[in-house]
Amino acid sequence: MGTTHNNAPINMSVKQTAKALIHDGNYDEAILDKVEMSIRAYDPCLSCATHKLDGTLPIRIDIVNRQKERIDTLTNTS
């Protein structure tokens, strides 16, 4: 239930993190780790955190331009 209550603040933190790390259209795979850190700061439910044995939280980031068109997708899952 905690993750449900924290959904809006998690989304705001992810957006702020992405805005802070993407400059002039430049970004790299390292953004995935920073976004994961911003999510884990809210201590998502233990069951979500333990779904993968390696402890990696599955992250998918759609990079969009000012017109909200997706220009790239980054993910740490295969």
Secondary structure, 3 states (H helix, E strand, C coil): CHHHHCHHHHHHHHHHHHHHHCECCECCCHHHHHHHHHHHCCCCCHHHHCCCCCCCCCCEEEEECCCCCEEEEEECCC
